[in-house]
Amino acid sequence: MTPVKHWQDPVNVLLALWLIASPWALGFTGNTVAMTATVVIGVALAAAALGATLVPRAWEEWTEAALGFALIASPVVLGFTATRNAMLSAFVTGVVVLVLSLWVLFVDKDYKSWIEGPAH
């Protein structure tokens, strides 16, 4: 078994599991839009983060970053800002996912070509 390349990816897997469980843990199952959004994004994040953990590629980090951004925007875009627990969970989890994903993209020497451009 090869070692995990980035510790951030297993953390994102845990955050994905949190998202999937959060409607029940925080009691917002009555808001089907918030519940559906967090569960669907959680499942997508789990898949991307597991992929990034097992077979690291830059596109998986970009996918995780996009999902983090989607989480941040989802309460406003989908209209569940009034459901405080769902809104805070989505926003805070989204910020953490986005930061962790961008961290990997900025730090990993194999992924930095998107910043620095191709080597000549």
N, C-alpha and C positions, 0 to 999 in steps of 0.2 A: 504494500500500500504506500502510495506517495504522500508526502506531507502536504498539508494545506498550504497553498501559496500565499493567501491573504486571510488574515484572521477576521477581516470585516465581512467576508461572505458567510461564514457560519453564524455570525451575529445577525446578518440579514435574514437567514433562515429562521432564527428564533423570533425575529420581529414579524416575519410572515406568519408564523404560528400564532403569535399574539393577535395579529389582525384577524385571523380566522376565528379565534376564540373570543375576541373582544365584544361582539354584540351580546353574547351571553354573560360574559364576565362583568360588563359595565351596564347591562340591562337596557340595551336599545334595540332589542329584537322587534319591537313594535313599529319601528321606523324601517320599513322594508327597503327604502332607497339607501339609507345609511348602511343597513346590514348587508345588502347585496354588494354595495360598492366595496366595503372593507373585506368581505369574504372573497370576492372575485379578484381584487387587487392582491390580497394575501396569497391566494393560490398561484397567481402569476409570479409574484415575488418569490415564493417558495421554489417554483420551478427554475427561475433565473438564478437565484442564489445557490441552489443545489448544483446547477450546471456549472456555475462559476467556481464552486468549491471543488467539484470533481474534475472538470476539464476547463481550466481558466482561459477565457478569451475576453478581449476588450469589449466586444459587442454585448456580452452579458452584463458587464458593468454599466454600459450605456443603458441597457434595458432596465436595470435596477434603478439608475438615476431617473429615468423617465417615469417609472412607477412611483418613486419618491415624490417627484413633482406632481404626478396625478393625485397622490394622496393629499398633498398640501392644498391643491386646488379643489378637490372633490367636495368639501362642505359648501363652498360658494357656488361652484358650477352645478352641483346636483341639488342644492337647496336644502341642506340639512344643518345649517348653522344654528338653528334653534335647539337642536338636540345636542346639548353641551358635551356630554360624554363622548358621543361619536365624533363631534367636531374636534375636540381636543386630542383624542386618540389618533385620528387621521392626521391632523396637523403635526403633532409631535413626532409620531412614528415616521411620517413622510420626511420631516427635516432630518431625522437621524439617518434614514435610508439614503437620502440624497447626499448628505455629508460623507457617509462611509463610502458610497460608490465613487464620488468625485475624488475622495482621498486616494483610493486605489488607482484611479486613472491618472492622477497627478504624480504619484510616487513610484509606481511600477515602471522600471526602465523599459520593459517590453511594450508598454502601452503609451509611452510618452511621445511617440511619433505624431500623434494627432495634434499635439501642442507645438512641437518643434519643427514639424514637417519632415519629409523623408530625408534620409542621410544621402549625401552626394559622394 
